[in-house]
Amino acid sequence: MLTLRKGTELDNARYVVHDVLDTGGFASVWKASDKQLNRDVALKRLLKHRSTASSEEISALLEEARKHAHLVHTNIVQVYDIIEEEGEDLLVIEYVDGQSLWEALREKAKKGQVFPLDRAIQILTDTLSGIAFAHSKNVCHRDLGPMNILLTSGGIPKIADFGIARILPTAPGEQGSSQGGTGHREFMSPEQARGEPADFLSDLFTVGIVGYLLLTGRHPFADPSGLFQIAELLKDPNFTPEPPRPPSQLTTSQQRLFREYAAVVMRLLNRERAGRFASAIEAIDAIEAVTPSLECLVCSERVPEQSRFCLYCGAKVEVAPTPPTPKEAPEATPEQLVAEGFALTRSQRWDAAIARYEAAIKKDPSFQKAYRNLGFAMNHIRQYEPAVEMLSKGLSLPTALPDHSAGMLYERSYAYFNLTKYDDAYRDIQDALKHQPGSPRFLYYRARIQRFRGHFEESRQDAQEVLKRIPDHIGALRLLEELNVR
């Protein structure tokens, strides 16, 4: 039987075990070093090993681990490898150097505090972004909760344990079916509590529980009297959580914003699947729709509505006129199609905008602006891999203009970043800066990439450089704050 202790070497001495990080009912997690790639990793060891597990369970574990390994996203803990040692299978996964969201919530609760509203919504949005990417790969988590949402030292949430619940036996007293996944008895959807199979909308319900905790510090199904358990109220069709109430210390406008965010959370918590959002992306769009912001007419970035200048490109922020509803124009020129596509993005009609950009490229395969806008639209709806493909085609054109090249490099860098290909993202943003040296937008994005590459001093220098140009750059200020708590 495999024995893990500090100093144990695995996989032909590639991995060196350090300390145990966590031990649960089904698995233990150890911190280790990958000597080959010179990085910290985590080793996940199932407490049920080959000698006591059935062949079906082992096959299911390996299948789910491989599926998880394809989920490469900033807000998902990545599985790097599966190794076998002394008859046991261990998962080699990304090491997250912070605490779980559950631990962070408990620390806040002990002090009688909750997360600031903007921070709570950022964590919720990032969690939805990770879930949206997983769903786009046809992977349903089915065991989501604050315990397996990990926070990096910089506060970035990363979802862990995709698919593991599917193959583990139901714990005593929990409801659910092996076909649908059990989930944690206090963080499952009503359909899971009834023993029905879970689906993508079940994941959204659980994200709703997380959102409620972030806004209030309380579980939505925790009865104040203490006479009922959370699992009981999850199954009670007549119990509906009370909508979160804004803290009294918030300003009037902040309280209004809190209620709008709370409405999004309550829709996620609808007992009936049909009452929830149709997808995680739709929930993100709902959050963005109520977040006070404007879109820069020059670079299309969203900036706080109180800003006079774009925090990314420096252009003056003005309210755009309401675009006319585009009409079908089969004989439209590529320039007209791109203009129609841009108008469609202003009204969040992304699929229609993408169709316009693709039509423009079909008419003129050398029209770089169409490639740049298409990459932007694909990134917005999280089609990162297609975005990389199209932007690479645009960048391969021999007559690419400097401004268009810079825009395409930025968009491809953004796609690479969200695919956690940080070195590729860094290479592209470096090339973008060659076309537009000193761009605050590009410098800020390079600062973000450098943080994820572990180059914290370089990240700090870039953020400070941005603040020299734009002293009230919210992103750079927040990034420096996060770097200073390391």
C-alpha positions as semicolon CSV with decimal commas, in nm:
position;residue;x (nm);y (nm);z (nm)
1;M;0,000;0,000;0,000
2;L;0,130;0,343;-0,094
3;T;0,258;0,555;0,197
4;L;0,273;0,931;0,152
5;R;0,487;1,144;0,378
6;K;0,711;1,448;0,348
7;G;0,993;1,371;0,107
8;T;0,821;1,081;-0,073
9;E;0,913;1,078;-0,443
10;L;0,665;0,965;-0,709
11;D;0,660;0,900;-1,084
12;N;1,030;0,819;-1,114
13;A;1,119;1,097;-0,870
14;R;0,950;1,368;-1,077
15;Y;0,719;1,469;-0,790
16;V;0,837;1,529;-0,432
17;V;0,567;1,527;-0,163
18;H;0,568;1,805;0,098
19;D;0,271;1,847;0,331
20;V;-0,088;1,728;0,349
21;L;-0,327;2,010;0,257
22;D;-0,664;1,852;0,326
23;T;-0,828;1,521;0,406
24;G;-1,196;1,459;0,337
25;G;-1,428;1,163;0,333
26;F;-1,310;1,035;-0,002
27;A;-0,972;1,190;-0,077
28;S;-0,662;1,350;0,066
29;V;-0,470;1,633;-0,102
30;W;-0,096;1,686;-0,069
31;K;0,129;1,970;-0,177
32;A;0,420;1,855;-0,394
33;S;0,689;1,988;-0,626
34;D;0,715;1,905;-0,994
35;K;1,093;1,893;-1,046
36;Q;1,060;1,863;-1,423
37;L;0,860;2,184;-1,470
38;N;0,983;2,357;-1,152
39;R;0,640;2,435;-1,009
40;D;0,423;2,350;-0,711
41;V;0,138;2,106;-0,770
42;A;-0,123;1,929;-0,561
43;L;-0,162;1,550;-0,551
44;K;-0,513;1,416;-0,500
45;R;-0,526;1,064;-0,362
46;L;-0,853;0,877;-0,337
47;L;-0,887;0,700;-0,003
48;K;-1,045;0,407;-0,183
49;H;-0,762;0,251;-0,385
50;R;-0,748;-0,021;-0,647
51;S;-0,757;-0,306;-0,396
52;T;-1,100;-0,200;-0,268
53;A;-1,242;-0,018;-0,572
54;S;-1,430;-0,192;-0,848
55;S;-1,303;-0,184;-1,205
56;E;-1,607;0,029;-1,295
57;E;-1,514;0,287;-1,030
58;I;-1,153;0,302;-1,150
59;S;-1,262;0,339;-1,513
60;A;-1,507;0,612;-1,416
61;L;-1,238;0,796;-1,219
62;L;-0,995;0,791;-1,509
63;E;-1,265;0,896;-1,756
64;E;-1,373;1,189;-1,539
65;A;-1,014;1,295;-1,471
66;R;-0,942;1,303;-1,844
67;K;-1,257;1,506;-1,899
68;H;-1,148;1,749;-1,625
69;A;-0,803;1,777;-1,785
70;H;-0,966;1,939;-2,090
71;L;-1,115;2,215;-1,875
72;V;-0,841;2,474;-1,915
73;H;-0,978;2,801;-1,782
74;T;-0,863;3,076;-1,547
75;N;-1,143;2,998;-1,300
76;I;-1,102;2,619;-1,297
77;V;-0,836;2,421;-1,111
78;Q;-0,653;2,234;-1,385
79;V;-0,575;1,863;-1,385
80;Y;-0,223;1,816;-1,522
81;D;-0,176;1,440;-1,512
82;I;-0,283;1,104;-1,373
83;I;-0,010;0,886;-1,225
84;E;-0,015;0,533;-1,084
85;E;0,192;0,438;-0,781
86;E;0,178;0,100;-0,609
87;G;-0,163;0,019;-0,750
88;E;-0,316;0,360;-0,674
89;D;-0,418;0,637;-0,912
90;L;-0,335;0,995;-0,811
91;L;-0,440;1,314;-0,982
92;V;-0,173;1,581;-1,035
93;I;-0,356;1,912;-1,022
94;E;-0,289;2,284;-1,010
95;Y;-0,178;2,409;-0,669
96;V;-0,386;2,704;-0,545
97;D;-0,198;2,911;-0,288
98;G;-0,495;3,049;-0,097
99;Q;-0,793;2,930;0,103
100;S;-1,133;2,797;0,006
101;L;-1,427;3,031;-0,030
102;W;-1,586;2,839;0,258
103;E;-1,295;2,932;0,485
104;A;-1,305;3,294;0,368
105;L;-1,681;3,314;0,438
106;R;-1,633;3,166;0,785
107;E;-1,361;3,419;0,867
108;K;-1,594;3,701;0,760
109;A;-1,881;3,553;0,963
110;K;-1,670;3,537;1,280
111;K;-1,609;3,911;1,248
112;G;-1,972;3,987;1,161
113;Q;-1,868;4,095;0,812
114;V;-1,956;4,015;0,452
115;F;-1,762;4,069;0,131
116;P;-1,782;4,421;-0,017
117;L;-2,051;4,426;-0,285
118;D;-1,815;4,467;-0,582
119;R;-1,588;4,189;-0,455
120;A;-1,883;3,955;-0,394
121;I;-2,015;4,010;-0,746
122;Q;-1,669;3,961;-0,897
123;I;-1,634;3,622;-0,725
124;L;-1,986;3,526;-0,836
125;T;-1,919;3,633;-1,195
126;D;-1,585;3,451;-1,208
127;T;-1,748;3,135;-1,069
128;L;-2,019;3,156;-1,334
129;S;-1,749;3,209;-1,597
130;G;-1,577;2,886;-1,495
131;I;-1,908;2,698;-1,491
132;A;-2,001;2,843;-1,832
133;F;-1,675;2,714;-1,979
134;A;-1,727;2,369;-1,828
135;H;-2,083;2,354;-1,962
136;S;-1,956;2,455;-2,305
137;K;-1,748;2,136;-2,292
138;N;-2,055;1,935;-2,184
139;V;-1,918;1,886;-1,834
140;C;-2,158;1,923;-1,542
141;H;-2,002;1,969;-1,198
142;R;-2,291;1,839;-0,982
143;D;-2,104;1,886;-0,653
144;L;-2,036;2,258;-0,645
145;G;-2,011;2,450;-0,320
146;P;-1,791;2,705;-0,141
147;M;-1,571;2,420;-0,015
148;N;-1,447;2,342;-0,366
149;I;-1,417;2,702;-0,486
150;L;-1,056;2,789;-0,406
151;L;-0,920;3,142;-0,386
152;T;-0,568;3,225;-0,498
153;S;-0,357;3,458;-0,283
154;G;-0,471;3,731;-0,522
155;G;-0,838;3,645;-0,463
156;I;-0,911;3,474;-0,797
157;P;-1,171;3,195;-0,755
158;K;-1,095;2,855;-0,908
159;I;-1,346;2,571;-0,916
160;A;-1,213;2,231;-0,811
161;D;-1,334;1,868;-0,813
162;F;-1,513;1,851;-1,146
163;G;-1,675;1,515;-1,199
164;I;-1,536;1,342;-0,890
165;A;-1,879;1,327;-0,718
166;R;-2,016;1,133;-1,010
167;I;-1,827;0,818;-0,931
168;L;-1,825;0,825;-0,551
169;P;-2,089;0,637;-0,349
170;T;-2,359;0,836;-0,175
171;A;-2,262;0,928;0,178
172;P;-2,492;0,809;0,456
173;G;-2,800;1,023;0,491
174;E;-2,754;1,207;0,161
175;Q;-3,009;1,204;-0,115
176;G;-2,932;1,159;-0,482
177;S;-2,859;0,899;-0,741
178;S;-2,526;0,781;-0,874
179;Q;-2,654;0,858;-1,220
180;G;-2,713;1,221;-1,135
181;G;-2,443;1,282;-0,876
182;T;-2,509;1,324;-0,507
183;G;-2,381;1,670;-0,434
184;H;-2,325;1,800;-0,082
185;R;-2,648;1,770;0,114
186;E;-2,644;2,143;0,201
187;F;-2,535;2,261;-0,145
188;M;-2,753;2,071;-0,387
189;S;-3,047;2,163;-0,605
190;P;-3,404;2,060;-0,515
191;E;-3,404;1,802;-0,793
192;Q;-3,086;1,646;-0,656
193;A;-3,240;1,645;-0,308
194;R;-3,533;1,453;-0,456
195;G;-3,291;1,195;-0,597
196;E;-3,325;1,307;-0,958
197;P;-3,030;1,334;-1,199
198;A;-2,848;1,667;-1,196
199;D;-2,789;1,879;-1,504
200;F;-2,641;2,216;-1,602
201;L;-2,932;2,401;-1,441
202;S;-2,865;2,215;-1,115
203;D;-2,515;2,367;-1,119
204;L;-2,673;2,711;-1,158
205;F;-2,889;2,657;-0,851
206;T;-2,581;2,576;-0,647
207;V;-2,407;2,887;-0,778
208;G;-2,715;3,073;-0,655
209;I;-2,651;2,941;-0,303
210;V;-2,291;3,062;-0,330
211;G;-2,414;3,403;-0,451
212;Y;-2,655;3,433;-0,157
213;L;-2,373;3,352;0,086
214;L;-2,151;3,613;-0,077
215;L;-2,415;3,885;-0,048
216;T;-2,543;3,805;0,301
217;G;-2,300;3,572;0,477
218;R;-2,597;3,337;0,535
219;H;-2,716;3,019;0,365
220;P;-3,048;3,085;0,188
221;F;-3,200;2,766;0,334
222;A;-3,079;2,817;0,691
223;D;-3,383;2,856;0,915
224;P;-3,337;3,136;1,174
225;S;-3,526;2,934;1,436
226;G;-3,285;2,643;1,405
227;L;-3,578;2,402;1,405
228;F;-3,517;2,281;1,052
229;Q;-3,205;2,153;0,884
230;I;-3,089;2,299;0,553
231;A;-3,137;1,964;0,377
232;E;-3,500;1,956;0,493
233;L;-3,580;2,301;0,353
234;L;-3,405;2,225;0,023
235;K;-3,655;1,942;-0,026
236;D;-3,957;2,139;0,102
237;P;-4,143;2,265;-0,211
238;N;-4,326;2,527;-0,002
239;F;-4,013;2,696;0,133
240;T;-3,872;2,993;-0,058
241;P;-3,569;3,186;0,073
242;E;-3,617;3,548;0,161
243;P;-3,451;3,781;-0,094
244;P;-3,124;3,930;0,036
245;R;-3,164;4,271;0,196
246;P;-2,906;4,543;0,134
247;P;-2,699;4,653;0,436
248;S;-2,821;4,981;0,580
249;Q;-2,478;5,145;0,551
250;L;-2,493;5,135;0,170
251;T;-2,590;5,451;-0,015
252;T;-2,927;5,470;-0,189
253;S;-2,776;5,393;-0,528
254;Q;-2,572;5,106;-0,382
255;Q;-2,882;4,961;-0,217
256;R;-3,064;4,973;-0,551
257;L;-2,771;4,797;-0,717
258;F;-2,764;4,537;-0,437
259;R;-3,132;4,457;-0,499
260;E;-3,069;4,412;-0,870
261;Y;-2,784;4,170;-0,800
262;A;-3,002;3,995;-0,543
263;A;-3,271;3,948;-0,810
264;V;-3,015;3,766;-1,027
265;V;-2,924;3,540;-0,734
266;M;-3,290;3,467;-0,657
267;R;-3,350;3,366;-1,017
268;L;-3,059;3,124;-0,992
269;L;-3,231;2,986;-0,680
270;N;-3,565;2,922;-0,848
271;R;-3,693;2,580;-0,738
272;E;-3,805;2,497;-1,091
273;R;-3,546;2,454;-1,361
274;A;-3,759;2,652;-1,608
275;G;-3,748;2,954;-1,375
276;R;-3,369;2,973;-1,369
277;F;-3,142;3,125;-1,630
278;A;-3,106;2,910;-1,938
279;S;-2,727;2,912;-1,906
280;A;-2,440;3,047;-1,698
281;I;-2,361;3,294;-1,977
282;E;-2,716;3,428;-1,955
283;A;-2,666;3,481;-1,581
284;I;-2,338;3,666;-1,644
285;D;-2,512;3,885;-1,901
286;A;-2,782;3,962;-1,642
287;I;-2,516;4,073;-1,393
288;E;-2,343;4,287;-1,655
289;A;-2,677;4,436;-1,758
290;V;-2,738;4,580;-1,409
291;T;-2,377;4,682;-1,341
292;P;-2,353;5,059;-1,401
293;S;-2,111;5,096;-1,689
294;L;-2,061;5,236;-2,035
295;E;-1,884;5,093;-2,336
296;C;-1,595;5,289;-2,482
297;L;-1,676;5,385;-2,842
298;V;-1,310;5,343;-2,937
299;C;-1,208;5,007;-2,787
300;S;-1,550;4,865;-2,678
301;E;-1,431;4,797;-2,320
302;R;-1,680;4,837;-2,036
303;V;-1,583;5,117;-1,796
304;P;-1,753;5,256;-1,481
305;E;-2,026;5,501;-1,574
306;Q;-1,874;5,778;-1,362
307;S;-1,548;5,769;-1,560
308;R;-1,476;6,061;-1,790
309;F;-1,208;5,872;-1,981
310;C;-1,172;5,507;-2,077
311;L;-0,950;5,328;-1,828
312;Y;-0,809;5,110;-2,107
313;C;-0,742;5,326;-2,413
314;G;-0,777;5,674;-2,261
315;A;-1,050;5,791;-2,498
316;K;-1,318;6,029;-2,372
317;V;-1,623;5,833;-2,257
318;E;-1,946;5,944;-2,419
319;V;-2,291;5,792;-2,425
320;A;-2,339;5,627;-2,760
321;P;-2,651;5,700;-2,964
322;T;-2,899;5,418;-2,985
323;P;-2,804;5,221;-3,296
324;P;-3,070;5,157;-3,558
325;T;-3,191;4,802;-3,591
326;P;-2,975;4,648;-3,865
327;K;-3,159;4,508;-4,162
328;E;-3,059;4,222;-4,382
329;A;-2,842;4,353;-4,660
330;P;-2,731;4,072;-4,889
331;E;-2,538;4,316;-5,111
332;A;-2,374;4,505;-4,824
333;T;-2,003;4,576;-4,850
334;P;-1,761;4,423;-4,598
335;E;-1,731;4,767;-4,433
336;Q;-2,110;4,791;-4,398
337;L;-2,132;4,439;-4,256
338;V;-1,868;4,518;-3,993
339;A;-2,050;4,841;-3,903
340;E;-2,375;4,645;-3,864
341;G;-2,194;4,387;-3,652
342;F;-2,059;4,657;-3,422
343;A;-2,409;4,805;-3,383
344;L;-2,539;4,460;-3,292
345;T;-2,275;4,417;-3,021
346;R;-2,398;4,739;-2,861
347;S;-2,736;4,574;-2,806
348;Q;-2,577;4,245;-2,689
349;R;-2,687;4,056;-3,002
350;W;-2,365;3,860;-3,021
351;D;-2,468;3,573;-3,249
352;A;-2,605;3,814;-3,508
353;A;-2,291;4,027;-3,483
354;I;-2,069;3,722;-3,536
355;A;-2,272;3,630;-3,844
356;R;-2,211;3,981;-3,987
357;Y;-1,837;3,963;-3,925
358;E;-1,815;3,616;-4,079
359;A;-2,008;3,742;-4,383
360;A;-1,764;4,032;-4,417
361;I;-1,468;3,792;-4,409
362;K;-1,635;3,571;-4,668
363;K;-1,668;3,873;-4,900
364;D;-1,317;3,999;-4,829
365;P;-1,082;3,742;-4,665
366;S;-0,816;4,014;-4,622
367;F;-1,035;4,255;-4,417
368;Q;-0,838;4,269;-4,089
369;K;-1,091;4,477;-3,898
370;A;-1,351;4,202;-3,944
371;Y;-1,113;3,949;-3,789
372;R;-1,043;4,176;-3,492
373;N;-1,414;4,241;-3,428
374;L;-1,497;3,873;-3,474
375;G;-1,232;3,777;-3,217
376;F;-1,372;4,034;-2,974
377;A;-1,727;3,900;-3,011
378;M;-1,616;3,536;-2,977
379;N;-1,419;3,622;-2,664
380;H;-1,723;3,792;-2,516
381;I;-1,932;3,476;-2,541
382;R;-1,632;3,269;-2,426
383;Q;-1,559;3,092;-2,754
384;Y;-1,187;3,122;-2,684
385;E;-1,055;2,844;-2,906
386;P;-1,247;2,960;-3,217
387;A;-1,133;3,315;-3,137
388;V;-0,769;3,205;-3,140
389;E;-0,822;3,031;-3,474
390;M;-0,985;3,329;-3,645
391;L;-0,745;3,587;-3,500
392;S;-0,448;3,375;-3,608
393;K;-0,584;3,380;-3,963
394;G;-0,619;3,757;-3,946
395;L;-0,267;3,800;-3,812
396;S;-0,125;3,585;-4,092
397;L;-0,240;3,833;-4,356
398;P;0,056;4,002;-4,523
399;T;-0,095;4,349;-4,528
400;A;-0,210;4,378;-4,168
401;L;-0,225;4,741;-4,053
402;P;-0,047;4,825;-3,723
403;D;-0,365;4,926;-3,537
404;H;-0,554;4,620;-3,657
405;S;-0,258;4,395;-3,574
406;A;-0,242;4,541;-3,223
407;G;-0,614;4,483;-3,176
408;M;-0,598;4,124;-3,300
409;L;-0,295;4,050;-3,083
410;Y;-0,475;4,187;-2,779
411;E;-0,787;3,978;-2,846
412;R;-0,581;3,663;-2,906
413;S;-0,386;3,735;-2,586
414;Y;-0,719;3,763;-2,402
415;A;-0,832;3,427;-2,542
416;Y;-0,502;3,260;-2,451
417;F;-0,524;3,408;-2,101
418;N;-0,866;3,255;-2,045
419;L;-0,735;2,923;-2,174
420;T;-0,458;2,962;-1,909
421;K;-0,193;2,967;-2,181
422;Y;-0,018;3,252;-2,003
423;D;0,311;3,237;-2,194
424;D;0,125;3,263;-2,526
425;A;-0,084;3,548;-2,385
426;Y;0,233;3,726;-2,273
427;R;0,397;3,685;-2,616
428;D;0,096;3,840;-2,791
429;I;0,061;4,135;-2,555
430;Q;0,434;4,203;-2,594
431;D;0,388;4,215;-2,971
432;A;0,080;4,438;-2,931
433;L;0,289;4,684;-2,729
434;K;0,539;4,703;-3,016
435;H;0,258;4,848;-3,230
436;Q;0,120;5,075;-2,955
437;P;0,401;5,143;-2,703
438;G;0,282;5,277;-2,370
439;S;-0,083;5,187;-2,423
440;P;-0,241;5,185;-2,073
441;R;-0,481;4,916;-2,186
442;F;-0,203;4,684;-2,302
443;L;0,020;4,759;-2,002
444;Y;-0,262;4,678;-1,762
445;Y;-0,334;4,354;-1,938
446;R;0,034;4,261;-1,935
447;A;0,033;4,329;-1,561
448;R;-0,252;4,081;-1,517
449;I;-0,076;3,819;-1,727
450;Q;0,249;3,864;-1,535
451;R;0,070;3,804;-1,207
452;F;-0,063;3,471;-1,332
453;R;0,283;3,380;-1,465
454;G;0,417;3,434;-1,114
455;H;0,620;3,741;-1,215
456;F;0,482;3,958;-0,936
457;E;0,743;4,235;-0,942
458;E;0,698;4,284;-1,318
459;S;0,321;4,287;-1,266
460;R;0,360;4,555;-0,999
461;Q;0,582;4,768;-1,224
462;D;0,331;4,754;-1,511
463;A;0,042;4,846;-1,281
464;Q;0,240;5,143;-1,149
465;E;0,318;5,248;-1,505
466;V;-0,052;5,245;-1,587
467;L;-0,124;5,467;-1,285
468;K;0,131;5,721;-1,407
469;R;-0,085;5,762;-1,716
470;I;-0,428;5,718;-1,557
471;P;-0,410;5,786;-1,179
472;D;-0,765;5,657;-1,114
473;H;-0,733;5,334;-1,315
474;I;-0,952;5,103;-1,106
475;G;-0,806;4,782;-1,242
476;A;-0,444;4,882;-1,172
477;L;-0,530;5,007;-0,822
478;R;-0,704;4,681;-0,738
479;L;-0,422;4,475;-0,886
480;L;-0,164;4,656;-0,670
481;E;-0,381;4,599;-0,365
482;E;-0,398;4,226;-0,442
483;L;-0,021;4,206;-0,501
484;N;0,049;4,384;-0,174
485;V;-0,140;4,120;0,029
486;R;0,083;3,844;-0,099
